[in-house]
Amino acid sequence: MDKSTMTRRQLMGAASAGALTMLAPGAIHASAAPAGRAGKLALQGGRRVRTKPWPSWPVWDKAAEKSVLSILRSGDWFRGRGETVSKFEAKYAELLGATRCTCTVNGTNALLTAMHGLDVGVGDEVIVSPYTFIATYNVIIGSTALPVFADTDPETFQLDPDTIEERITDRTRAIMPVHILGIPADMDKIMAIAKKHNLVVIEDACQAWLAEWRGKKCGTVGDLGCSSFQNSKHLPCGEGGAVVGSDEELMDRIHSYHNCGRRYGSVQGSSQYPIIGTNRRMTEYQAAILLNQVQRLEADTERRWKNARYLTSKIKDIPGIVPHKLYDGVTKAAYHLYPFRYKKEHFNNAPKARFLAALTAEGVPCMGGYGPQYRDGLIEVALNSKNFQRSFSKARLDRYREELHYPGNDQLCEEAVWLSQSLLLAKKRDMDDIANALLKIYENRDKLA
């Protein structure tokens, strides 16, 4: 498989498996600037910069086996007959500084549940970033709401808040900022815009566990926040998700809705099912895995944070390599992926795919990030559906099509390069291999094209 076309989850697996076997590099001091590696590129038969496999992911702790097996042997796999999901919900809410947490079967369903809880749905418009995993689009489209994209800020890889207000209409109901790659969006500006226009804010924090905006955990700044615990995520259990919030009545509705509409807390009535609901419950054995995995989350997050900042300091002066910027309000990024931009004009105009192949050959697995998904046909399928044509006027849908122009996002899609979070779990000195590989490619730029 061409590494430039690998999905994010395939990249995680390749990096975790230590699929690349390499020869030993020369040692360098961690405090030194990247050393030149002007020998032949590994892509052309030269010696690789990186020799060792990168840390594997996910990491299984045998200490978790007793609790998981106990649940499996008991037959009490459903949360209604156990306490494990409730224990994890309490732990995760405490960790994030939220009042409450409700777990779901995955992050996509967490977002759907949050939208329902805040009454965002048919005929509404939701402002969202175009630079995100397809699930963010899908939950809006699947609710027969219109995903209205603000542009992306290429420097930060995040939703550009200065392009939000021009997209607001009389049908706009919500803003869904995405802390993509585990890097916080500009929540000060987003929350100010939401307050000005009386909009709700649903944070897609599915890649941002323990990331912080001005000391507050991502997912706790808006009305509701959503997390994912999918296999590649920093807090994994295969599949799983969570909705967090601090409004007790709202969280009662969230819990009731995800549990078939059953009575819960302030959600009462003469019927056992006072509200319309669905079944999006997490299982007991998933929660047992999470209770074990959460024990490593804070230490892993701190390591990624430190290694990412060190890596940025090592590569920021390499021509054509542009590390992401953090907003002033970011007090910690989680780095589900480490991003930078590749400026081909500094590399003899070699296409990004060639650069990705060269970096991977040097022992640093990488990928090219998201493409402009609003052009891949999905949006047009939705706009042509009966549900959308019943819910929105032809004039609105035609105008929407005309607005599908996002120069900042297009630029980012052309230039973005991602490194897996598992690379950042290596030692600080291992970041030097990444820097040296980038510098080696730059010094061989005339041989790339």
N, C-alpha and C positions, 0 to 999 in steps of 0.2 A: 504493500500500500504506500502511495505517495504521502510522505509526512505532511506536505502542505495541504492535503485534503482530509487529514484525520479529524474526527470530531473531538470535542473537548474530553469526552469520557474515554475515547480510544487513546488519546494522548496520556491521560492519567494512568491507564493500564500499562501502556508501553514504558512510561517512566518508572512506574511502580515495580514492574517485573525486572527492571535492570536489563532491558533487552540489548543494550549496547555493551559489548565487551571491548575494552580499549587497552592501550599500552601505557606504561607509567609516565607521567609528566615530570618535568623538572620542577623542583620546589621553588616557591616564591614566598616572600614575607607578606603576611596579611595586610600590613600597613602600607605596603608599597603600591605605586601606581601600576596599572596593568603592564606586564612585560611584553615586549614585541615578540611575535611568533611568526616570523616572516618565511618559515619553511613552507614547503609545498602543502597546499590544502589537502585535508584528508579526503575530500570529495574527488581529488585527482590522484589519490594513492599515497598521500603524505601521512605523516604520523599524527594521530589524534591528540588533541589537547587533553581531553578528559578520558581517564582510564577506568575509573571505578563505577559501579552501578550507583544510581541515586537511591535514596530511601524509598522503601516500598509503601504502598497505600492501597487499601486501608490496613491498619495494624490490629491484628487480633490478639486479645489478652486472654490467656487461658484461665485467668481468675474469674472471667465472666461465665465460664462454662457451667459452674455449679448452679447459679441462679437461673440460667436459660434452661438447662436440663430439668431443673425442678419444676419450672412452669410447664414444659412440654410433657413431663410425666404426670402432672396433676390433671391435665385435660382442661384447665381453666385458662384458655388462651384468649378469651374475649374479655375486654376491660370491665364488663358488667359483673364478672365473677372473680375479679382480682383487684389488686391495689397498685400494681407496678406502674401502669400508665399515669395514675394520679400522682405517684411519688415523683416520677420524672417531670411531670408538668410543674409541680411545686418547685423542684430543683432548678428547672430551666427558667422559670419566671424570676426566681431569686437571683440567678446568675445574670440575667439581663436587666434587672431592676424594674420589672413589670409587676403589676398586681396579680395578673392571672395569665395562664397559658392553657390552651386546648390543643391537643395533638390530633393530627389527621394522618391519612394513609400516605400522603406525599405533599410536596411543596405546592404543586399545581392545585390540589384540592384545598390547601390552606388559603391560597389566593382566592379561589372560588368561594370559600366559606366566608372570608373577610368581606368580599364584595356583597354577598347576600346579607350579611349582618348589618352592613351600612346602607342597604337598600339601593345598591348600584346595579342597574340591569337594563332591561329592554328600553331602547330609545335614548339612553343616556350616552354621553360622550366622556371619555376618560383620557386625560393628557398623560402620555407615557413616553419613555425613551425608546428610540428605534434600535439602540445598541444593547440588545439583551437576548437571552435565550428565548426560543420560540414560545415557551410556556406562558410568558408574560403577555404576548399577543393573544394566545389561544384562550386564556381565561376571560379576556374582554370580549373577543369575538364570540366565544361560546356562551356568553351571557347576553348576546344580541345587543351589546353596546359597541360604540364606535371607538376603536383605538386611534386617537388623534396624536400624532407624533410631534413633539417638539424636537429641535435639532440636538445633536450631540456636540459637546465641547471636545475637540480632538486632543487638547492638551491634558485633560483630566480623564477622558474616556467616559464621562458622565453626562447625564441630561444637562443641557445648557439652560439654566433658569431664565436667562434673558430672552429666550425664544418661546416661553410658555404663554404669556399673556396674549400675544397675537393669535394664539390658537383657541382661546376661550370663546365659546358661544353661549347662547341662552340655554343650550342643552348640556353644557359641561357640568358634570356632577362630582368628579373626583380627579385627583392627581395621583399617579402611581409611580413615584420615583423608584428607580432600581439601583441599589448599591452594587453595581456590576463589578465582578472580579474581586469583590470583598472590599471595595474602596468607597467610602461614603460620598454620596451626592451632597450638593450644597443645600442642606436642610433649612438654614436661616432664610434664604430667599424663597424656597419652595413653600415653607410654612407661612411666610408673610403674604405670598400671592394667594394661597388657599384661604387665609383669613379675610383678605380683601374681597374675595369673590364668593365667600361662603361655600367653599368646597371641602370635601373630606379628603384625607390623605391616607393611602394604603401603601406602606413601605414594602416593596419586594426586597427583603433582606435575605433571600434564599442562598446567597453566596457570601453573607456578611456576618457570620457568627462572631460576636464580641468586638466587631469594628465599632468605633466610637466617633460621635459628633459632639464636640465640646464636652466630653466626659460622659455623655449619655450613649448607651448602646443603640446601635442601629436597630430599628424595629420598634423602638419605644418613644420616638420623637413624634410620629404622626398619630392618627386615630387608632390604627391597628398596624401590626407588623407581622410578616410571614417568614418562616424559615423552612429550609429543606434539609432532610437527613438522608438523601440519596447516597449511593455507594461511594461516589467520588468526593462527597462533601467532607468538611472538617469534623463534623459530628455525624458519623454514618451508622445506619442500621439496615442498609440495602435500599429500602424505600421508607419514607416517613416525612412528616411535616408538622408545623405548629403555627398557631395564631396566638400572638401575645397582645395584651392591652391592659389598661388600667381603669376603664369604665366598667364597674361591676355589672350593671344592667346589660350593657352591650355584650360583655363576655358571657353572661347567662344565656343570652340569645344565641351566641356563637356555639356554646356547648349544647344547648337544646337542638339547634339546627343540625349539628353534626351527628347527633344521636337520635335520628328519626323523628325529631320534633317533640320528644318526651319532655314532661315537666322538669324544670331545673331552676333552683333559686327563685328569682323573681318572675320566671316564666311559669305561670300557673293557669289553671282553668278547670272546668268541669270534666273535660276529656283528659285521658292519659296523654294525648298528643295535641296540646293546645296551639301549636304552630306547625306550618308545613315544614318538613325536614327531610333529611337524607341520611344515609349511613356513610360517614367518612371517618370512622373510628380507627385508631391505631390498635394493634394487638399487644398483648402483654409481653410476649417474647421480644418484640421490637423494642419496647421500652426497657427491658432488662439489658439489652445490648447498649442502649443509649446511656443508661445509668453507669455502665462501665466506661464507655467511651468519653463521657463528659469529664471524667477525672483527669484526662490528659489535655483537654481543650485549652485551658488557660496557659499552660506551659508551651504547648505547640504554637499558640497564637503569638505569644511573646517572641518565640524563636523566629517565626516567619517575619514578624514586624522588624526585628533587629537585623536579620539577614537581608531583608528587602532594602532597608535604608542603606546598609553597607554596600549592597550591590549597586544601588543608584549612584553612590559616591564614586564607585569604581568605573562606571561606564558613561557617566554624564559628559565627559570631555572627548569621547570617541566621535569623530565626525560622522554624521548621518545616523547616529543612534540617539534617539530622543526619549529619555525616560518620562513616564507619566508624571504629572504634577498633582499634588494634593492641595485641596482647598485649605485656607487658613484655619477653618473650624475642625479639621480632622485631627483628633487626638490619638487615633490608632486605626490602621487599616488591617483587615484580616488576610488579604492576599490569597483568595482562592486561586487566582492566577496573577503572575507578575507581568505587567504589560510595558512595552516600549514601542516606539514608532521607528520604522525603517525608511530612511530617505534615500531612494535609489540613486539620486543625482550625485551622491557622495560615493557611490559604489559602481562607477562606470555604467550607470543606468541598468544594472542587472535587475531583472524582474524579482519580485519578492519571493516567488516560488524557488528561484535559484538560491537566494540568500538563505531561505529556510532549510533547503537541502544541505547547504554548506555548513550551517550551524549544527544541524542534526548529525552530520558526518563527523564533526569535531567532538561529539559526545554530549551535546546539549540538546535534548529533545525539545521541540518547539512547534508552534502552529500559528496560523495566520488570522485567527479570530473570526468574528462574525462577518458575514456579507450583508449587503443591503437587502434584507429579507422582505421588505415591502415591495420588492420587484420580482419576487419568486413565484407569484401567482396566487398565493394564499389570500391576500387582501381582495383580489378581484373575485375569487370564489365566494367570499363572504358577501361582497357588495351585490353580487348577482343572485344571491339566495332569496327565497321567498320571505324568510324572516326579516332580512334587512330591508327589502323593498317595501314590506308592510310597515316597518318601524321608522324609516327615514324617507323623506321626500326625494324624488329624482333629482331635483335641483341641489339638495344637500350632498347626495352621493356624487353627482357630477363635479361639484365644487371640491369635494374631498379628493377626488382623483387628481384634480389640477394642483392640489397642494402637496402632492407626494414628491417634494423636492427638498433634500436635506444635504446641503453642501458640506457641512461639518462632518456629518456621519459618513458621507461618501468618501471624504478624504481619509477618515479614520479607517474605514474598511480596507482601503488600498494600502495603508501604511502599518497597520497594527501587527505586532508580534506578541505572542503569549508564551510564558514559561509556566509549567505545572507547579502547583503549590508544594508538591513533594520535594522539588529541588530545594525549596527554601527551608526544609527540615534537615538538610545536611549541616555540616559545620561551617562556621564563618569562613574558614580558609577555602572551602569548596566553592564559595562564590567567586573566588579568583579564577577558577577554571572557566566560568562563564565569561568573565571579563576578558580573559586571555583569548578565548575562542573568538569573541567579537573583534578584538583588536587584530588577531591573525587574519580574519576574513577581510577586514578593512585594508590591511597591508598587502593583501593579495587581490584587491578589488579589480585590478586590470585583467585578472584571469577569471573573473566570475562570469561575465557576459558571454 
